[in-house]
Amino acid sequence: MTDEFSTVSEDELHAYVDGHLGQTERERVEAWLERHPARAQEVREWQAQVAALQQHFAPYARDEEGDRVLLSTRRDQGDAVAPPHAPVLRRIAAGLLIFAAGVLAGIYTAPTLAPDRPLETAESSYSLPRQAQSAFLVYASEVRHPVEVGADQQAHLATWLGKRLDYGLKIPDLSALGFSLVGGRLIPVNGTAGAMLMYEDGSGQRLTVLLGRNRDNRETSFRIASQGDVETFYWIDGEIGYAVTGEVPRGVLQKVADECYRQFEAFDAS
């Protein structure tokens, strides 16, 4: 079979790393990678990133009573009626939660995905970093009007954006990491209302935190995406997607994403 008829797409490679492919497709991708050593090296780097994220977010893992029963119930329902999207349960990673892209895919995700639709989850989640990076590039460089509502109206900002997202939004405090709130604005995310919060440090270096809602999503993941010098740490938790974007060192951005994740989780639990 020639490469013309066995081309592997970017989404398939990400799905392979995340464990979203069935055995036949996985073997096809592995055979293709053997013939493309440069891409194979790139895939190995992605896998290393997943392992690093797993280690970094492991302290926040938690187990909730009844998770396995819920998973078993959903799997049984899937056997009876194979839904077109077969969404993964909200907080499917509640046993080891949200610390890396696809960490639980081999255990829990693959059985709940329809075998002929392995890429839908990956495709839907990968629109989030693209939108977050676009918003960052448009607004972070804006001098006079980077936000609609400034930090001096933080309570109003949280109430307004939270109401539009139908989400109890609490604005993260990143002052311990040297970033202060500039403000925020309403932006479209996947065609619906989304929120963008902007922060900057003492040197004027900015980063953004984007939130968007997708009521059909049930995937839980944590990933990294890059576009030139712009990097995004993002995660999908049930219906809400979060993305932290900036042109700062990856270590700094990871600490910001870590802090945002901890505070959002604390807000949701309260």
C-alpha positions in Angstrom: 0.0 0.0 0.0 1.5 3.4 -1.0 1.5 6.5 1.2 -1.0 8.0 -1.2 -3.6 5.5 0.1 -2.3 5.2 3.7 -1.9 8.8 4.7 -2.2 9.5 8.4 -3.7 12.8 9.4 -2.7 15.1 12.3 -5.9 14.3 14.1 -5.2 10.6 13.7 -1.8 11.0 15.2 -3.2 12.9 18.2 -5.9 10.2 18.6 -3.2 7.6 18.5 -1.3 9.3 21.3 -4.5 9.7 23.3 -5.5 6.1 22.8 -8.7 6.9 20.9 -8.0 4.5 18.0 -9.2 0.9 17.7 -6.7 -1.9 17.2 -6.8 -1.9 13.4 -6.4 1.8 13.1 -3.6 1.8 15.8 -1.7 -0.8 13.8 -2.1 1.2 10.6 -0.7 4.3 12.3 2.2 2.4 13.8 3.1 0.9 10.4 3.0 4.4 8.9 5.2 5.8 11.6 7.8 3.2 10.9 8.1 4.6 7.4 8.1 8.2 8.7 10.8 8.5 11.4 10.5 12.3 11.7 6.8 12.1 12.6 7.5 9.1 14.8 9.9 11.2 16.8 7.3 14.0 17.0 4.8 11.5 18.3 7.3 10.3 20.9 7.7 13.9 22.1 3.9 14.2 22.4 3.9 11.0 24.5 6.6 12.4 26.7 4.5 15.6 27.2 1.6 13.4 28.3 3.8 11.6 30.8 5.1 14.9 32.1 1.5 16.3 32.5 0.5 13.1 34.2 3.2 13.4 36.8 2.6 17.2 37.3 -1.2 16.8 37.9 -1.1 13.6 39.8 -1.5 15.3 43.2 -5.0 16.4 42.1 -6.2 12.9 41.3 -9.2 11.8 43.3 -11.5 8.8 43.3 -15.2 9.2 43.8 -17.5 6.4 45.0 -19.6 5.0 42.2 -17.4 6.1 39.3 -16.9 2.6 38.0 -20.6 1.8 38.3 -21.4 4.8 36.2 -18.8 3.8 33.6 -20.1 0.2 33.6 -23.7 1.5 33.2 -22.7 3.7 30.2 -20.8 0.9 28.6 -23.8 -1.4 28.9 -26.1 1.2 27.4 -23.6 1.7 24.6 -23.8 -2.0 23.8 -27.5 -1.8 23.5 -27.7 1.4 21.4 -24.5 2.7 19.7 -25.0 6.5 19.7 -23.3 8.5 17.0 -21.0 10.4 19.3 -20.8 8.0 22.2 -19.7 10.8 24.6 -17.3 10.0 27.4 -18.8 10.5 30.9 -18.4 13.8 32.6 -15.3 13.5 34.8 -14.5 10.1 33.2 -11.1 10.6 34.7 -12.6 11.1 38.2 -10.7 8.1 39.3 -7.3 9.7 38.3 -8.7 13.1 37.0 -7.6 15.5 34.2 -3.8 15.4 34.5 -2.9 14.3 31.0 -4.4 13.9 27.5 -5.7 10.4 27.1 -4.2 9.0 30.3 -7.3 6.8 30.8 -8.1 6.3 27.2 -6.9 2.8 27.0 -8.8 1.8 30.1 -12.1 3.7 29.8 -12.4 5.8 26.7 -11.9 3.3 23.9 -14.7 0.9 25.0 -17.2 3.9 25.0 -16.3 5.1 21.5 -18.0 3.7 18.5 -15.3 1.8 16.5 -16.1 3.6 13.3 -16.0 7.1 14.8 -12.7 7.2 16.7 -11.7 10.8 15.9 -14.7 12.9 16.9 -13.6 13.6 20.4 -10.2 14.6 19.3 -11.5 16.8 16.6 -14.0 18.6 18.8 -11.5 19.3 21.5 -8.8 20.6 19.2 -10.9 23.6 18.1 -10.5 25.0 21.6 -6.8 25.9 21.4 -7.1 27.3 17.9 -9.8 29.7 19.2 -7.9 30.5 22.3 -4.7 31.3 20.3 -6.7 33.5 17.9 -8.3 35.4 20.7 -4.9 35.9 22.3 -3.3 37.2 19.1 -6.2 39.6 18.5 -6.6 41.1 22.0 -3.3 40.7 23.9 -1.6 43.2 21.6 -4.5 45.7 21.8 -3.3 48.8 23.7 -6.5 50.9 24.3 -9.3 48.3 24.4 -7.9 44.9 25.2 -11.0 44.1 27.4 -14.6 45.1 27.6 -14.8 45.2 31.4 -11.8 46.2 33.5 -10.4 44.7 36.7 -11.9 47.5 38.7 -15.3 45.9 38.0 -14.3 42.3 38.7 -17.5 41.3 40.5 -19.6 42.6 37.6 -17.3 40.9 35.1 -17.7 37.5 36.9 -21.4 37.8 37.1 -21.9 39.0 33.5 -19.7 36.4 31.9 -20.9 33.6 34.2 -24.5 34.4 33.3 -23.8 34.3 29.6 -22.0 30.9 30.0 -24.6 29.6 32.4 -21.6 28.8 34.7 -20.7 30.0 38.2 -17.6 31.8 37.1 -15.1 32.8 39.7 -12.1 34.7 38.4 -8.7 33.1 39.3 -6.3 35.2 41.4 -2.9 34.8 39.8 -1.1 37.5 41.8 1.1 34.9 43.5 2.5 34.1 40.1 3.1 37.8 39.3 0.1 38.3 37.0 -2.7 40.8 37.8 -6.1 40.9 36.1 -6.6 43.3 33.3 -10.2 42.5 32.7 -12.3 40.3 30.4 -14.6 40.2 27.5 -17.4 38.1 25.9 -16.2 36.2 22.8 -17.7 33.5 20.7 -16.4 30.0 21.3 -17.8 27.2 19.0 -20.6 29.5 18.0 -21.8 30.2 21.5 -21.0 32.7 24.3 -17.5 32.3 25.7 -15.4 34.2 28.2 -11.9 35.6 27.9 -9.9 36.8 30.9 -6.7 38.7 30.5 -3.8 39.1 32.9 -0.4 40.8 32.7 2.8 40.9 34.7 4.9 43.8 35.8 6.7 44.0 32.5 3.4 44.2 30.6 3.6 40.6 29.3 0.0 39.3 28.9 -1.7 36.0 28.9 -5.3 35.0 28.5 -7.7 32.4 30.1 -10.5 31.3 27.8 -13.7 29.4 28.8 -16.2 27.9 26.5 -19.2 25.7 26.9 -20.1 22.6 24.8 -23.1 20.8 26.2 -22.4 17.7 24.0 -18.9 17.2 25.3 -18.1 14.7 28.0 -14.3 14.3 27.5 -11.8 15.1 30.2 -8.3 15.8 29.0 -5.2 18.0 29.5 -3.1 19.0 26.5 -0.6 21.4 25.1 -0.8 23.2 21.7 1.7 25.5 20.0 1.4 28.1 17.2 4.7 29.7 16.6 5.7 31.4 19.9 2.2 31.2 21.3 1.5 28.2 23.5 -1.7 27.0 25.1 -2.4 24.6 28.0 -6.0 23.5 27.8 -8.3 21.0 29.4 -11.9 19.9 28.9 -13.9 19.2 32.0 -17.5 18.0 31.2 -19.3 20.8 29.4 -16.6 23.5 30.0 -13.3 23.9 28.2 -10.5 26.0 29.6 -7.4 27.3 27.8 -4.5 29.3 29.1 -2.5 31.0 26.3 0.5 33.2 26.2 3.9 34.0 24.8 5.7 33.2 28.0 8.1 30.4 28.9 6.3 27.1 28.9 7.2 26.5 32.6 5.5 29.8 33.5 2.4 29.0 31.5 2.2 25.6 33.0 2.3 27.1 36.5 -0.5 29.5 35.5 -2.6 26.6 34.0 -2.0 24.6 37.2 -3.1 27.5 39.4 -6.2 28.2 37.2 -7.1 24.5 37.3 -6.8 24.3 41.1 -8.9 27.4 41.6 -11.6 26.5 39.1 -11.9 23.0 40.7 -12.1 24.6 44.2 -14.8 27.0 42.9 -16.8 24.2 41.4 -16.6 22.1 44.6 -17.7 25.0 46.9 
